[in-house]
Structures are given as C-alpha cells and as structure tokens.
Amino acid sequence: MTAGRILVVEDDATLGVSLQQRLVLEGFTVRWARSAAEADAALKGAAPDIILSDIRLPDGDGETIMRRHFERFGLVPVIFMTAYGDIDQAVRLVRDGAVDYVSKPFDLDRLVETLQGISRRTSSGPQVGAAFSGSNAMRKIGATLLRAADIDLPVLILGETGTGKEVAARYVHEAGSRKTLPFVPVNCGALPAELADSLLFGHERGSFTGASGMHRGFFEEADEGTLFLDEIGDLSPVLQVKLLRVLETREFRRLGGSETRKFGARLVCATNKDLGAMVADGQFREDLWFRINVIACKLPPLRERREELPSLLESFASAAAARLGHGCIVVDAAAHEAAKRHRWPGNIRELINRVDRAVAMGDGHVLSEAELFPEGLVATDMGFGSTPDVNATLADVRDAAERAHIKAALARADGSPKEAAETLGVSRTTLWEKMRRLNIGPDDT
C-alpha cells in the first residue's frame, strides 16, 4: 500500500530527481511535472492526494495550477516551494487554501514528515461503500445504487447539501464495470459563463482570444468512464440546451474544431433542488429532466437518520483521534444526547467537521458536548434557537437556521471566512455567496 499520490511540480532537474527518489523511498506514488503545462496534463488524470509545487515555473506559476485545480475538484493539500521568501505571498497563498510554504533550501526530512502527516489524515476516512451500511434506509439506497452501477442509464441523486451525493456518485462508478476509467466531477454551479463552453467541450488553439493551445473539456476527459454533474439544477438555460444535445446525439465538438467526437461516458447527476418544481416554473427544461431522471435516488438528511448518529459519532471520533495520534477516545453521553437534539443542517459534512474540530481542540481522551457544540445548540428543533414564527415559510426557516449557523462558525473562526468555510465544509466562494444572500456582514458575528 502506498503512502499516497503526490504531484511534484518543479522545473529544477536536480531538485526534482532528489524529491522523486526520496518520496518513492518513503512509499509515495510520485508524478513529476517539469512545467505548468505538464502539471495541467497530470491533473487531468487521477487526482493526487497532495500537490508539492514550485512557485515560479518556466511557463507559468504554481499558484495558477492550485487555483485551477481548486475550481474543478475542490481543496487538495498544496505545499509551495520557492527561492523567493516573500512573506506577503506566503500569507496570501496559505489564506487562499495552501497548507504550507517552504523556502529553498529547505529541510527535506521535515518536509517528508509534513507530507506523511497529510497522507495519514487524507487516507484514514471511511470507504465509499461504508456510507450505505448504517441503517435500513441507507442499506436500501446502497442496494439501489449497486443495481444501477452496471445499468448504462443516467442516475439522478437528490438530497440536501452535505448528505453525500458525490459519495453516492463515486459508489455507482466504483461498483460498476467503469471503475478503472476516469471519474470526472463537475460543479455546474461553479462554471463561469465566459468559460463554460471551453470547460465542458474543450477548445482548439486560436478558437478565441487567449486560447494559446488545445484544451480537452470535461466531456472528453470522462472518456468511457463516469461524468458526474453536481448541482445540475444550477446549470444555465443555455448550457441545459447544449447538454441535452450531447445526451441526444452522444456527440460534441471542441470550440473552434470541426471534428465530431463521441461522448461515451456514464452520466450521473445530483442536485439539492426540486427539479420538478423548477420545470413547472420554467427554470429547468422538461426534456432534459426526462433525460437525466431515469434512475432516481434520494438521500435522506441526517436528521431523518438519527439511529445512525451514535455509530457515526464513534466512528468519526476514532478516525480523527487516530489521525492526530491520540489513541482511544470516548464520546460522552452528553455529547450523544446533544447530537440527537441538533438539526444537522450541514448533514454528514457538518458532523465530520464538528467531530474533527472537537477531537483536535479537546484533551484527546473524551469528546464532550462543549467541544462538539462550543457555540451551543444553535440549530435545534426548527433550526434556530428562538421560537420560530408559525407563519414562516420553509425557506424562511431554512435561511434563519443557515444564517445562525454561519454566524456561529464565523465567530468561532474569529471572523476568518477561510477557517469558517473549512468548518462548514463548503468552499470560500460558496460561503461568500451565502453571506451576501443572507446579509451577513464581516462584523456581523
């Protein structure tokens, strides 16, 4: 078993060879990219567990590589290497998601220890299939997904944010015959309008201003594997039409290209929205809905799976304690009772984040209610502390709970959006958008 997959991005041949040899000896699987272009190509394959990158490259920079990867696949641990000890740049990169920053020449032994610690944390999570074994409801969902895995029809996964829709999508992929082929996740809500066509379909060199080379889009990257379109309900009307065309013809072209290419991937979609209601309101195409709503599976929120809470708490606490080297840890009775009363608006994602923080900040032996909910139970019953207006709509109740939870997370993070986003299990962009929508100011914590 390897210690994890590392992408090393370094144009200095001597340092690159040295890093590759040492990390391979430590048990890592290493891919060495000597330029920004090689790094971009490498990141289109199997996603690394860690990126170790130089800042300055002959054809670009490591910061751009990091941001592109974050936009497509979310956060992955990144450590930057640089011969330019610019503290302002270091602070900015760490603030924006990098794990660490080392100045050349650096202590290789210490760097290896850091990489090993990151690898232990990222590799000790539960297996994909384990998510569907905790209750009768989840076992039935797991059985449905297992049957769907080898049926070459679109799968639509429904559920609230944090219920594990991507975990379910990966389960469909890994349980089927395409498991050795690419799994390409795409957040439809994060596709910038001006780049969406290029990201989805790819482009040829010179097809638009700035297109200095050929680019393979998500449809092409998926090959014969699985294309996972997350937040499909956020897809713009224009892109809905284009997606429908690809699904009908199983063909597409790169921007600026004349060659027709086949789309051979399995399609899995997910959303936390009511697509049926969106169709009725004219916000989502009915013909596209029919295309993707073939095998539908709805994941229940954690508040409807309370019988799973004791085992989930114990499991996540044990995993977090093992990562941190604490040994055995006990979840006390008060923490279990508090978990039962909590509404869990962030679902499994919130539970994992709360437990990780509680174990890290606690004494390492007992996980208490105060550590699990240091801000108090801000989301019990109807989702917020005070008695709700009986005339409030469900949207009002949900917004009130979300606003209270975000404010509490910001307060715990001393107003840092980055730390609050990590605690809440969302990207900084998502948090900023929610703060804007819910009218939460920087001082409103």
N, C-alpha and C positions, 0 to 999 in steps of 0.2 A: 504493500500500500504506500503510495507516495504521500509526501507531506503537503502537497497542494500544487496548483499550477501557477507559475509566475511568468509574466511577460516582462522581460528586461529590455528597456529601450535606451540604448547607449551607442553613440557613434564612435567612441574611442575603442579601437580594436583590442588594445592591451587590457583595459579595464573590463570590457565586455567578455573576453575569454576568461579572465580571472573570476568574474562573478558567476558565469555559467558553470565553470568547473566546480567552484565551491558549493554552489547551491545544489547541483546534481549530487555531489557527495553527501549533502545534508538530506537527501531524499526528495527534493522538489523536482517536478517536471518543468523544464525551462524552455521558453521560446525567446530567442534573442532577435530583436529588431534593431537594425543599424540606422534607421531613419524614421521620420514621421510617416512616410508612405508605407514602409514595411510594417509599422505598428498598426496603422489603419487596416491593412490587409490581414494581419494576425487577429485583430479584434473582430473580424467578420466570421471567424471560425469559432471554436469552443471558447467560451468566455473564461478568462483567467480568474483565479481566486485573489490574486494580488498583482498590481502593476508597480514596477520599480523603474522609474523613468528619469532620464536626464532632462534638465530644463531646456537647454539650448541644443538644437539639432540642425543639421545642415539644410534641411528643407522645411523647417517648422519649429514647433516647441512642444514640450511635454504638457504644458497647461492646456493647449488646444486639444490634444489627444484625450486628456482627462475629461474635459467638458463634453466632447462629442460622445464619449462612452457613457457618461452620466445621463445625457439626454436620451440615449437609446435604451440603456439597461439599468439605470439607477446606480446607486453608490456601490463602488467596489473599492476596497482599501488601496490607496495610492501613496507611495513614498517617492519624493522627488530627490534627485541628486543634482548638485550644482557646484561649479567652481566659483560662483559669484554669490558671496554671502550677503545677499540683500535681505535684511530683516523684514522690511515692509512687504516684500514679495512673499516671504515665508509666512508671515502672519495672514496675508490675504489668501494664499493657497490653502492653508490649514482651515481658515474660516469658511472657505468655499467647498470643503469636503475632503481634502488630503489628510492622511493620517499623520504624516511626519515629513520632515525636511532635513536632509543632511548635506553638509558642505564637504566638498572634496579637499584634501584626502580625509576619509572617514574611517572609523574603527569597524572593520569588517565583521569581527566577532560579535560586536554589539548589534550591528545591523542584522546579522543572521538570527540572533536571539529575538529581535523585534519581529522578524518575518515568521519565525516559528510560533511566537505567541499569537500573531494574527491568524495563522493557519489553524492553530488549535481551536480558536474561537469560531472560525467560519466552518469547520468541518464537524463540529460536535452537535449540530442541530438534528432534529428528528428526520427520519427517512420520509420521502414523499408519501408512500403508501400508509405510513402510520397515522396520518391525519384522518383516515377513514376507518378507524377501528375503535373509536372511543365510545360510541353509543349506537343504539339500534338505527337511529335516523342517519348517522354518518356511515354506518356499515351498508345501509341500503343505497346511499349515494355512491359509495365506493363500488358496489356491485354494478350499478348502472353505468358508471364511467368505465369499468373494466369491460363490460359487454360492448360499450361503444368504441373501445380502443381499436378494434380491428374491423369496424364497420366504416367504410370510406364515405361517411356522410358528415356534414358540418355539425358541430356541437356548440350549443349556446349555454354558457354558465352564468347564472344570475345570483345576485347576493349583494349585501351591503359591503361597504369598504372594510377591508380587514378580515373578511370571512375566509379568505384563502382561495380566491378564484384562480390565481396563477398557479397555486399548488395543484389545484384540480386539473388545470390545463396540462401541466407537466406530467401528471399522473396518466392522463389519456395518452400522451406522447410516449412515455416510458413503458407503459403496459402493452403497447401495440408493436407492430412489425416495423415501425419507423423509428424505433428508439435509438438506433445508431446514426440516424440522419439529423440534420440541423433542427433545432427548436428555436424559432425566431419570435421573440415577444416585441410587440409594438404598442405603445400607449397612444391611442388615437387622439386623446385629448391634448397631448403634448406636441402634435405635429404642427409646426409653424406653417401658416398658409402659403408663404412665399417659397417654402422648400418642400412642401408635402409631396408634390408630384415626383420630384427627384428622389426623395427618401423612399417612396413606395415603388416606383417604377425604374429608378436609376436614370442616368443620362449619359450621353456621348460627349466627347470633348468638343467644346465650342458650341454646345446647344443653347447656352445662354451666357450672359456676362459673368465671368468668374469661373466658368466650367473649364478648368485647365486640364482636366483629364477625364477618363471614363469612370463612372461610378455605378456599382451594382446596387439596386434597390432591394427593399425587404422581400418583394415577391420573388426576386431572383435568388436572394440569399437562402430562402427557405428550401429551394430545390425540390426534392421529393419528400421533405420532412414535414414539419408542422409550422404553420403560420398562426401565431396567437395574437388576435386583435383585441387588446384590452380596452375597456371604456368605449366600446363600439357606439354607444349612444351619443358620444361627443363628436362623432365624425361629421364633418360639414356636409351640407346638401350636395355640393359639387363632388366631393370625394365619395359620397354614397353612390352617385351615378357611375363613377369610374370603377368603384369596387364591384358594383352589380354587373357591369360589362365584363370584367375579368372572370367573375364567377359563372357567367352565362357562356362565355366563349372559351374559358380556360387559356386565354392568350393575352399578351400585353406587349408593348414596345417601350424601350427606353426613350426618354425625351431626346429629340433630335435624331433618333435612329429609324431605320427603315426595316430592320429585321424583326419579324414576329417571333416572340418567344413563348414557350409553353409554361403554364403555371400548373405544376404537378403536386403541390403541397396539400396536406390535410389542413382544413380551416377550423380553428376553434376561436370563438368569440366570447367576450364577457362584458357585463355591464352591471351597474348598480341602479340603473334607471328602469322605469316601466316602459318598455318599447311599444307595447300595445297601446298605451295611453298616448305616447308620442306619435304613433301612426294616426290615431284618431284626431290629434291636434295638428296634423300636417307637418310635424317636425322630423319624422323619420319615414323613409319610403316603404310603402307596404310591400312592394315586390322584393325589396332587399330583405325585409323582415321574414318573408316567406322562405327566402333562400337560406338564411342562417338559422332560422328557428325550426330545425329538423329534429335533432335530439337535444331537448332542453333539460337542464338540471339546476335546481335552485338550492343554494347552500344556506342553511338556517343561521341566523345570528347567534352569537354565543349566549345571549340571554334566554334563548329557547333551548339551550343545551346545557342547562345548569348541572345536570348529573355528571357532566364531564369535568366540571371545574376542579374537584379535589385531585383527580389524577393528573390533569393538565398542570395545576399549580405545582404538584410534587415533581412532575417530570421536568418542567422548565426550570424549577429551582435547582434540581440536582444537576442539570446540564450547565446552568450558569455557574454553580459552585465548582464544578469540575474544571470549567474553563479558567476560573480565577484561582484555582489551586486551593480552595477552601476545604475540600474533603466533604464529609457528610453534612447535610443541612436539613433542619426540620422546619416545616411550615406550621406555626402555632394555630390553635383553634380559633383565636380571634381573627386572624388573617383569613382563614377559611370562611368564617361567617361573614366577614366584610365583603369578600369576593362574591358571596351569594347575593348580597344586597345591592351590589353595584350593577349598573345597567350595561356596562361594557360597550359604550358607543363605538369604540375602535376595534371591538371584537378580538380575535386571536392576536392580531398585531399589537393591540394595546396591552393585552395580557403578557405577551413576551417582553415588551418594552418595560412594563412595570416590574416584572419579576427580575429582569436583568439589572435594572437600576437598584432595586431593593437589595439584591444579593451583593452588588458592588459597594453599596453605601452602608450595609449593615455590618454586624460583627462576624459574619461568615458561618455562624452556627445555627441561629434561629431567624426565620423570616417572620417579622411581626406585622400587625395591621398598620402601625405607624410608618413602617418602611414601605409597605405596599401602597398605602394611600397617605403620603406625607401631607397632602393638601386637604385631607378629609374626603369624605364621600361626596363629591360634587355632582355625581350623576346617578342618584338612586331614584327609584320609583319612576317618575315621569321624565327623568333625565336631567333634573337640576334641583338645587337644594330647596327653594321656596315652593309654596303651593302653586301649581300652575293654574292659569285661567281656564275655567271649564269650557269657555267658548273658543279657546285657541285651536288653530288647525294643527294637523300633524306636522306640517312644515314649520310652524312657529315653535312647536315643542322641540323638534329636532334641532332647529337653529339655536334655541336657547341652551340646549344641552351642549351643543358643539362650541358655542361661544364661551360657556363657563369652563369647559374642558381645556380649550386653547389658552384662555387667560390663566388658568391654573398652571399649565405647562410652561408658559412664558414666565410666570412668577418664580417657578422652581428653577428655571434656567437663567435667572437674573436678567430677563429681557432679551436673551440671545435667541434669535429665530432659528439659527443653525442647531443649537442644542435642543430647543423645543421641538423642532421638526424631527430630530432623531428620536426623541422620547415618544412622540406621537406616531412614528412610523410612516411619515409622509415626506415628500421632497420639500425643499425650501420654497420652490416655486408654488407648489400646492398650498403650503401654509400661508404664503404671502397673499395668494388669491383669496383664500378663506378669510384672512384678516381684513382684506379690502371689502369683501362681500358682507361680512358680519360687523363692519365698522369698528374694528379693534385697532386702536392706535398704538404706537410704540410705547407710550406711557400708560396705557390702559391695562395694567397688570396688577 
